[in-house]
């Protein structure tokens, strides 16, 4: 069963990456390509989670990774991609209320972690994730402030897991107002490795 899980997750990353690259090359527009590819991929992946014994977080994390790999491959903007990823995950998971807040937290954390792994611009990715949360909030039955807080808190926690310096940078990037919404980062978050 473990090999089946790993095979599914690896295939998911490659399919999403290929889908994002193809969509961006086809339409030349990152945001819409990412939203539609991620929404479709998350919806399909979540329908397979139960039979494979996978968590939704694992599946979403692999969709995030494949998306970021594809965007980096075509030289796309990480912040725009992160915004599109968050909206795509929300559409694909169809989560509402408290579940949507948890999904925002985990998705933003995954965006930051995967951006770090792929040597992308973590600050831009974190800000894009919060912008996506704000834009998608109303459709999920959330206030913009709730959504922004959940996304920012996930991003900052993941950034501190990378290192204290990265955590401080992301925290500073997300402190204040983004897209007209005051962002409140919920502590405590784990302090990361010394940089």
C-alpha angles and dihedrals in degrees: 000000000000092000090049090052093048091046091050093049093047091048089048092054092049094045093050092046091050092045093051094046091048094046094048092047090046099051101015090223119112103194099054092039091053095045094051096041093047095045091051094043095048092048092051094043094050091053089058097044097086097053092046096043092240126147120237088238091058092050094046091047091055091048088051091049094049091047094051091047090053094047092048090048092058093040094248128163112272094207092054090046092050091052090050092046093056093048091045093050091050092050094044096046094042089210120166135194117342093003089054090052090053090048091050091050094049095041093051090047090051092049091054094044094047093044088053091048090050094045094243130147102286096187092053091046092051093048091047090051091054091047089052091050091051093049094047097042100094094052089054096051093253135122117246089243094054092048094046092049093050093048094044093047092052092047094049094046091052091045091054088050087060095049142312091255093052090046092052091048094050092044090052091046092053099040113105130016125343122182089350094305125114106234118217115193112209116222151233102070124165115264111238136225118300110266 
